[in-house]
Amino acid sequence: MGMGLATAKLFAEAKAKVVIADFNEEKGKAAASEIEADGGEAYFIKVDISKSDQVQNMVAKTVEKYGRLDVGSY
């Protein structure tokens, strides 16, 4: 939502592969779909960033899918 979605869209417009990480699955999936509908590449991961194990899983899944993690925004 808001600034996070706007930032994700800007990265996608610049041809970045975007990972949407949010605890709200419905809104996260909608954001990823919106980016993909605009021609970008996006992947949603449900995560509660207050839980270290979930953040570690998010990073691992991102690296598994894309081979690396270049930019993080928290």
C-alpha positions, 0 to 999 in steps of 0.5 A: 500500500501507499509508498511501499507499492509506489516504490515497488512499481518504480523498481518494476518499471526499471526492470527489477524483479520485485518481491512483495513481502507483507503479512496481509496476503490479500493485499500483497497478492493484489500488489504483485498482480498489479505490478505484473499487469503493468508488465513487471515481474513480482512475487509475493511472500507472506511475512510478519517482519516482527518474526525473525524466522519469517524474515530469514525465510523470506530472504531464503525464498528470494535468493532461491527464486532469483539467485540473490537479493540486491536491495531491501526495504523495511 
